[in-house]
Amino acid sequence: MTRRQRAMGLMVVGALVLLVVILGTIALPLMLDATLAADYSVLPAGTEVVMTKEQFERGQTFPFWGSAFLTALLALAVAIFLVALTWSRAQRGVPTGPLPF
């Protein structure tokens, strides 16, 4: 792997990390709203749940943002695996000769 290929691989991993962070900040609050909306029907009778219409509607968008977040997370894991797979042991500074003991 050349220095340019290594730099490109690390840039791709960095961009995917940024994408995962951005999608995570969008998807995780929506997950809370979706969880509250899903649990509303199984609460005991007489339990009062305070939820605005906006919170309920935001919770309905979680399937889109949640799947985008999980897809980006999977792409990050694959990119890290591929970069690590193509990065030779000698370039990482790991001795390749016989063990010293």
DSSP file with accessible surface (Angstrom, degrees, kcal/mol):
  #  RESIDUE AA STRUCTURE BP1 BP2  ACC     N-H-->O    O-->H-N    N-H-->O    O-->H-N    TCO  KAPPA ALPHA  PHI   PSI    X-CA   Y-CA   Z-CA
    1    1 A M              0   0   61      0, 0.0    87,-0.1     0, 0.0     2,-0.0   0.000 360.0 360.0 360.0 127.3    0.0    0.0    0.0
    2    2 A T     >  -     0   0   80      1,-0.1     4,-2.4     4,-0.0     5,-0.2  -0.289 360.0-106.6 -80.3 168.1    1.5    3.3   -1.0
    3    3 A R  H  > S+     0   0  198      1,-0.2     4,-2.5     2,-0.2     5,-0.2   0.890 121.0  52.2 -62.0 -38.2    1.5    6.4    1.1
    4    4 A R  H  > S+     0   0  195      2,-0.2     4,-2.4     1,-0.2    -1,-0.2   0.907 109.9  47.9 -66.3 -42.0   -1.2    8.0   -1.1
    5    5 A Q  H  > S+     0   0  108      2,-0.2     4,-2.5     1,-0.2    -1,-0.2   0.896 111.9  50.4 -64.8 -39.7   -3.5    5.0   -0.8
    6    6 A R  H  X S+     0   0   48     -4,-2.4     4,-2.4     2,-0.2    -2,-0.2   0.930 111.2  48.2 -63.4 -43.6   -3.0    4.9    3.0
    7    7 A A  H  X S+     0   0   49     -4,-2.5     4,-2.2     1,-0.2    -2,-0.2   0.908 111.9  49.8 -63.8 -40.7   -3.8    8.6    3.2
    8    8 A M  H  X S+     0   0   95     -4,-2.4     4,-2.3     2,-0.2    -1,-0.2   0.916 110.3  50.4 -64.9 -42.5   -6.9    8.1    1.1
    9    9 A G  H  X S+     0   0   14     -4,-2.5     4,-2.3     1,-0.2    -2,-0.2   0.920 111.6  47.5 -62.0 -41.8   -8.1    5.2    3.2
   10   10 A L  H  X S+     0   0   89     -4,-2.4     4,-2.5     1,-0.2    -1,-0.2   0.863 109.9  53.2 -69.7 -32.1   -7.6    7.2    6.4
   11   11 A M  H  X S+     0   0  122     -4,-2.2     4,-2.5     2,-0.2    -1,-0.2   0.904 109.0  49.2 -67.4 -39.7   -9.5   10.1    4.9
   12   12 A V  H  X S+     0   0   70     -4,-2.3     4,-2.4     2,-0.2    -2,-0.2   0.931 111.8  48.4 -64.0 -43.8  -12.4    7.8    4.0
   13   13 A V  H  X S+     0   0   23     -4,-2.3     4,-2.3     1,-0.2    -2,-0.2   0.929 111.9  50.0 -62.6 -42.0  -12.5    6.4    7.5
   14   14 A G  H  X S+     0   0   40     -4,-2.5     4,-2.2     1,-0.2    -2,-0.2   0.905 110.3  49.4 -62.9 -40.9  -12.4   10.0    8.9
   15   15 A A  H  X S+     0   0   60     -4,-2.5     4,-2.4     1,-0.2    -1,-0.2   0.906 111.0  50.0 -65.9 -38.6  -15.3   11.1    6.7
   16   16 A L  H  X S+     0   0   32     -4,-2.4     4,-2.6     2,-0.2    -2,-0.2   0.876 108.0  53.4 -69.2 -34.1  -17.3    8.1    7.8
   17   17 A V  H  X S+     0   0   67     -4,-2.3     4,-2.4     2,-0.2    -2,-0.2   0.937 109.9  48.3 -62.9 -44.4  -16.6    8.8   11.4
   18   18 A L  H  X S+     0   0  109     -4,-2.2     4,-2.5     1,-0.2    -2,-0.2   0.921 111.5  49.9 -62.0 -41.8  -17.9   12.4   10.9
   19   19 A L  H  X S+     0   0   76     -4,-2.4     4,-2.8     1,-0.2     5,-0.3   0.913 110.1  50.3 -63.2 -41.7  -21.0   11.0    9.1
   20   20 A V  H  X S+     0   0   17     -4,-2.6     4,-2.3     2,-0.2    -1,-0.2   0.916 111.3  48.8 -64.2 -40.8  -21.7    8.6   12.0
   21   21 A V  H  X S+     0   0   84     -4,-2.4     4,-2.1     2,-0.2    -2,-0.2   0.935 113.5  46.3 -64.6 -44.6  -21.4   11.3   14.5
   22   22 A I  H  X S+     0   0   82     -4,-2.5     4,-1.1     1,-0.2    -2,-0.2   0.948 115.8  44.3 -64.4 -48.0  -23.7   13.6   12.6
   23   23 A L  H  X S+     0   0   18     -4,-2.8     4,-3.1     1,-0.2     5,-0.2   0.854 111.2  56.0 -66.8 -32.0  -26.3   10.9   12.0
   24   24 A G  H  X S+     0   0    7     -4,-2.3     4,-2.3    -5,-0.3    -1,-0.2   0.898 104.0  52.4 -65.8 -39.1  -26.0    9.8   15.6
   25   25 A T  H  < S+     0   0   95     -4,-2.1    -1,-0.2     1,-0.2    -2,-0.2   0.772 116.8  40.7 -69.4 -23.0  -26.8   13.3   16.9
   26   26 A I  H  X S+     0   0   61     -4,-1.1     4,-1.0    -5,-0.2    -2,-0.2   0.888 119.5  42.2 -84.9 -45.2  -29.9   13.3   14.7
   27   27 A A  H  X S+     0   0    1     -4,-3.1     4,-1.9    38,-0.2    -3,-0.2   0.846 104.0  61.5 -77.4 -35.1  -31.1    9.7   15.2
   28   28 A L  H  X S+     0   0   88     -4,-2.3     4,-1.5    -5,-0.2    -1,-0.2   0.914 105.1  45.7 -67.6 -41.0  -30.6    9.2   19.0
   29   29 A P  H  > S+     0   0   64      0, 0.0     4,-1.8     0, 0.0    -1,-0.2   0.894 112.4  53.3 -65.1 -33.8  -33.0   11.9   20.2
   30   30 A L  H  X S+     0   0   14     -4,-1.0     4,-2.7     1,-0.2    32,-0.2   0.843 102.6  58.6 -66.4 -32.2  -35.5   10.6   17.7
   31   31 A M  H  X S+     0   0   83     -4,-1.9     4,-2.5     2,-0.2    -1,-0.2   0.901 103.8  51.6 -63.1 -39.0  -35.1    7.1   19.1
   32   32 A L  H  X S+     0   0  109     -4,-1.5     4,-2.3     2,-0.2    -2,-0.2   0.940 111.5  46.2 -62.8 -45.8  -36.2    8.5   22.5
   33   33 A D  H  X S+     0   0    5     -4,-1.8     4,-2.2     1,-0.2    -2,-0.2   0.904 113.1  49.6 -63.6 -40.5  -39.3   10.1   21.0
   34   34 A A  H  X S+     0   0   24     -4,-2.7     4,-2.2     2,-0.2    -1,-0.2   0.887 110.2  51.3 -66.9 -36.0  -40.1    6.8   19.1
   35   35 A T  H  X S+     0   0   66     -4,-2.5     4,-2.1     2,-0.2    -2,-0.2   0.919 110.1  48.6 -67.0 -42.1  -39.6    4.8   22.3
   36   36 A L  H  X S+     0   0   77     -4,-2.3     4,-0.7     1,-0.2    -2,-0.2   0.918 113.1  47.8 -63.2 -41.0  -42.0    7.0   24.2
   37   37 A A  H  < S+     0   0   19     -4,-2.2     4,-0.5     1,-0.2     3,-0.4   0.872 112.3  49.3 -68.7 -34.9  -44.6    6.8   21.5
   38   38 A A  H  < S+     0   0   65     -4,-2.2     3,-0.5     1,-0.2     4,-0.2   0.864 111.1  48.8 -73.1 -34.8  -44.3    3.0   21.2
   39   39 A D  H >< S+     0   0   82     -4,-2.1     3,-0.7     1,-0.2     4,-0.5   0.577  89.3  85.8 -80.9  -8.3  -44.6    2.5   25.0
   40   40 A Y  G >< S+     0   0  142     -4,-0.7     3,-0.9    -3,-0.4    -1,-0.2   0.890  86.3  51.7 -62.5 -37.4  -47.7    4.7   25.2
   41   41 A S  G 3  S+     0   0  100     -3,-0.5    -1,-0.2    -4,-0.5    -2,-0.1   0.714 108.6  50.0 -76.7 -18.4  -50.1    1.9   24.4
   42   42 A V  G <  S+     0   0  109     -3,-0.7    -1,-0.2    -4,-0.2    -2,-0.2   0.400  82.1 112.8-102.8   5.0  -48.9   -0.6   26.9
   43   43 A L  S <  S-     0   0   71     -3,-0.9     3,-0.1    -4,-0.5     4,-0.1  -0.416  78.8 -92.7 -73.8 151.3  -48.9    1.7   30.0
   44   44 A P    >   -     0   0   91      0, 0.0     3,-1.7     0, 0.0    -1,-0.1  -0.237  51.9 -86.8 -61.3 154.2  -51.4    0.9   32.7
   45   45 A A  T 3  S+     0   0  107      1,-0.2     3,-0.1    -3,-0.1    -3,-0.0  -0.316 114.9  29.8 -62.2 139.3  -54.8    2.6   32.6
   46   46 A G  T 3  S+     0   0   85      1,-0.3     2,-0.4    -3,-0.1    -1,-0.2   0.359  84.1 132.1  92.8  -6.5  -54.8    6.0   34.3
   47   47 A T    <   -     0   0   70     -3,-1.7     2,-0.5    -4,-0.1    -1,-0.3  -0.652  50.0-141.6 -80.1 131.8  -51.1    6.7   33.5
   48   48 A E        -     0   0  166     -2,-0.4     2,-0.5    -3,-0.1    -1,-0.0  -0.822  16.1-170.7 -99.5 126.0  -50.7   10.2   32.1
   49   49 A V        -     0   0   44     -2,-0.5     2,-0.7     2,-0.1    -2,-0.0  -0.976  10.1-153.1-115.1 125.2  -48.1   10.6   29.4
   50   50 A V        +     0   0  123     -2,-0.5     2,-0.4     2,-0.0    -2,-0.0  -0.879  32.4 148.1-101.5 112.4  -47.3   14.2   28.3
   51   51 A M        -     0   0   49     -2,-0.7     2,-0.1   -14,-0.0    -2,-0.1  -0.979  37.7-133.8-145.2 130.0  -46.1   14.3   24.8
   52   52 A T     >  -     0   0   76     -2,-0.4     4,-2.0     1,-0.1     5,-0.2  -0.369  26.6-113.4 -78.8 164.7  -46.6   17.1   22.3
   53   53 A K  H  > S+     0   0  155      1,-0.2     4,-2.6     2,-0.2     5,-0.2   0.885 118.5  56.3 -64.4 -35.2  -47.7   16.5   18.7
   54   54 A E  H  > S+     0   0  128      1,-0.2     4,-2.5     2,-0.2    -1,-0.2   0.913 105.9  49.5 -64.2 -41.6  -44.3   17.6   17.5
   55   55 A Q  H  > S+     0   0   62      2,-0.2     4,-2.0     1,-0.2    -1,-0.2   0.910 111.5  49.6 -63.5 -41.5  -42.6   15.0   19.6
   56   56 A F  H  X S+     0   0   97     -4,-2.0     4,-1.0     1,-0.2    -2,-0.2   0.925 112.4  46.8 -63.6 -43.7  -44.9   12.3   18.3
   57   57 A E  H  X S+     0   0  101     -4,-2.6     4,-0.5     1,-0.2     3,-0.3   0.877 110.4  52.7 -68.3 -36.7  -44.3   13.3   14.7
   58   58 A R  H >< S+     0   0  100     -4,-2.5     3,-1.2     1,-0.2     4,-0.3   0.889 105.4  55.7 -64.1 -38.2  -40.5   13.5   15.2
   59   59 A G  H >< S+     0   0    3     -4,-2.0     3,-1.1     1,-0.2    -1,-0.2   0.795  98.6  62.3 -63.6 -26.0  -40.6   10.0   16.6
   60   60 A Q  H 3< S+     0   0  112     -4,-1.0    -1,-0.2    -3,-0.3     4,-0.2   0.702  97.4  57.7 -73.3 -18.7  -42.3    8.8   13.4
   61   61 A T  T XX S+     0   0   63     -3,-1.2     4,-1.7    -4,-0.5     3,-0.6   0.486  79.4  94.5 -89.0  -1.2  -39.2    9.8   11.4
   62   62 A F  H <> S+     0   0   56     -3,-1.1     4,-3.6    -4,-0.3     5,-0.4   0.874  72.7  63.2 -61.4 -39.3  -36.9    7.6   13.4
   63   63 A P  H 3> S+     0   0   92      0, 0.0     4,-1.6     0, 0.0    -1,-0.2   0.907 108.4  43.2 -55.2 -37.0  -37.1    4.6   11.0
   64   64 A F  H <> S+     0   0  129     -3,-0.6     4,-2.1    -4,-0.2    -2,-0.2   0.971 121.0  37.8 -70.1 -54.2  -35.4    6.7    8.3
   65   65 A W  H  X S+     0   0   81     -4,-1.7     4,-2.4     1,-0.2   -38,-0.2   0.866 115.9  54.0 -69.7 -33.3  -32.7    8.3   10.4
   66   66 A G  H  X S+     0   0    6     -4,-3.6     4,-2.4    -5,-0.3    -1,-0.2   0.921 110.3  45.7 -66.1 -42.6  -32.1    5.2   12.4
   67   67 A S  H  X S+     0   0   60     -4,-1.6     4,-2.3    -5,-0.4    -2,-0.2   0.883 112.2  51.8 -69.2 -35.4  -31.5    3.1    9.3
   68   68 A A  H  X S+     0   0   26     -4,-2.1     4,-2.3     2,-0.2    -2,-0.2   0.916 110.7  49.1 -64.2 -40.6  -29.2    5.8    7.9
   69   69 A F  H  X S+     0   0   37     -4,-2.4     4,-2.3     2,-0.2    -2,-0.2   0.938 112.8  46.1 -63.8 -46.1  -27.3    5.8   11.2
   70   70 A L  H  X S+     0   0  110     -4,-2.4     4,-2.3     1,-0.2    -1,-0.2   0.882 111.8  51.9 -67.7 -34.7  -26.9    2.0   11.2
   71   71 A T  H  X S+     0   0   93     -4,-2.3     4,-2.5     2,-0.2    -1,-0.2   0.921 110.7  47.6 -66.0 -42.7  -25.9    1.9    7.5
   72   72 A A  H  X S+     0   0    7     -4,-2.3     4,-2.2     2,-0.2    -2,-0.2   0.892 111.0  52.0 -65.3 -37.4  -23.2    4.6    8.1
   73   73 A L  H  X S+     0   0   76     -4,-2.3     4,-2.2     2,-0.2    -2,-0.2   0.918 110.8  47.6 -65.0 -41.2  -22.0    2.6   11.2
   74   74 A L  H  X S+     0   0  117     -4,-2.3     4,-2.4     2,-0.2    -2,-0.2   0.909 110.5  51.5 -65.6 -42.0  -21.7   -0.6    9.1
   75   75 A A  H  X S+     0   0   41     -4,-2.5     4,-2.5     1,-0.2    -2,-0.2   0.891 109.1  51.6 -63.0 -37.8  -19.9    1.3    6.3
   76   76 A L  H  X S+     0   0   22     -4,-2.2     4,-2.6     2,-0.2     5,-0.2   0.927 109.4  49.4 -64.1 -43.9  -17.4    2.6    8.9
   77   77 A A  H  X S+     0   0   57     -4,-2.2     4,-2.2     1,-0.2    -2,-0.2   0.920 112.7  47.3 -63.0 -41.4  -16.8   -0.9   10.2
   78   78 A V  H  X S+     0   0   71     -4,-2.4     4,-2.8     2,-0.2     5,-0.2   0.921 111.8  50.5 -66.4 -41.5  -16.2   -2.2    6.7
   79   79 A A  H  X S+     0   0   15     -4,-2.5     4,-2.6     2,-0.2     5,-0.2   0.921 110.9  48.4 -64.4 -42.3  -13.9    0.7    5.8
   80   80 A I  H  X S+     0   0   85     -4,-2.6     4,-2.5     1,-0.2     5,-0.2   0.928 112.6  49.3 -63.2 -42.5  -11.8    0.2    9.0
   81   81 A F  H  X S+     0   0  128     -4,-2.2     4,-2.3    -5,-0.2    -2,-0.2   0.930 112.5  46.9 -61.9 -45.0  -11.6   -3.5    8.2
   82   82 A L  H  X S+     0   0   89     -4,-2.8     4,-2.0     2,-0.2    -2,-0.2   0.900 112.9  48.2 -67.8 -39.7  -10.5   -3.0    4.6
   83   83 A V  H  X S+     0   0   19     -4,-2.6     4,-1.1    -5,-0.2    -1,-0.2   0.936 114.7  46.0 -65.6 -42.8   -7.9   -0.4    5.6
   84   84 A A  H  < S+     0   0   51     -4,-2.5    -2,-0.2    -5,-0.2    -1,-0.2   0.868 111.4  53.5 -67.0 -33.5   -6.5   -2.6    8.3
   85   85 A L  H  < S+     0   0  114     -4,-2.3    -1,-0.2    -5,-0.2    -2,-0.2   0.884 113.1  41.1 -69.1 -38.0   -6.5   -5.6    5.9
   86   86 A T  H  < S+     0   0   75     -4,-2.0     2,-0.8    -5,-0.2    -1,-0.2   0.586  92.4  94.1 -88.4 -10.4   -4.5   -3.9    3.2
   87   87 A W  S  < S-     0   0   55     -4,-1.1     5,-0.1    -5,-0.2    -4,-0.0  -0.732  77.5-134.4 -84.7 112.9   -2.1   -2.2    5.5
   88   88 A S     >  -     0   0   54     -2,-0.8     4,-1.2     1,-0.1     3,-0.2  -0.204  13.7-116.5 -70.0 159.9    0.9   -4.6    5.7
   89   89 A R  T  4>S+     0   0  136      1,-0.2     5,-2.2     2,-0.2     4,-0.5   0.864 114.0  55.7 -64.1 -36.3    2.5   -5.5    9.0
   90   90 A A  T >45S+     0   0   69      1,-0.2     3,-0.9     2,-0.2    -1,-0.2   0.891 105.8  51.1 -66.0 -37.5    5.8   -3.9    8.0
   91   91 A Q  T 345S+     0   0   74      1,-0.2    -1,-0.2    -3,-0.2    -2,-0.2   0.772 107.2  54.3 -71.8 -24.3    4.1   -0.6    7.3
   92   92 A R  T 3<5S-     0   0  130     -4,-1.2    -1,-0.2    -3,-0.2    -2,-0.2   0.535 118.8-111.3 -83.4  -8.0    2.5   -0.7   10.8
   93   93 A G  T < 5 +     0   0   65     -3,-0.9    -3,-0.2    -4,-0.5    -2,-0.1   0.620  69.7 142.7  88.4  13.9    5.8   -1.2   12.4
   94   94 A V      < -     0   0   51     -5,-2.2    -1,-0.3    -6,-0.2    -2,-0.1  -0.743  57.4-114.0 -87.9 127.9    5.2   -4.8   13.5
   95   95 A P        -     0   0  110      0, 0.0    -1,-0.1     0, 0.0    -5,-0.0  -0.406  26.8-168.7 -63.1 136.5    8.3   -7.0   13.2
   96   96 A T        +     0   0  103     -2,-0.1     3,-0.1    -6,-0.0    -6,-0.1   0.479  56.0  88.4-104.5  -6.5    7.8   -9.6   10.6
   97   97 A G  S    S-     0   0   49      1,-0.2     0, 0.0     0, 0.0     0, 0.0   0.018  92.8 -54.4 -79.5-168.3   10.9  -11.8   11.4
   98   98 A P        -     0   0  130      0, 0.0    -1,-0.2     0, 0.0    -2,-0.0  -0.281  67.6 -90.8 -67.3 155.5   11.1  -14.7   13.8
   99   99 A L        -     0   0  130      1,-0.1    -3,-0.0    -3,-0.1     0, 0.0  -0.379  31.4-126.3 -66.8 144.8   10.1  -14.2   17.4
  100  100 A P              0   0  128      0, 0.0    -1,-0.1     0, 0.0     0, 0.0   0.635 360.0 360.0 -72.8 -10.1   13.0  -13.1   19.7
  101  101 A F              0   0  207      0, 0.0    -2,-0.1     0, 0.0     0, 0.0  -0.631 360.0 360.0-114.0 360.0   12.5  -15.8   22.2
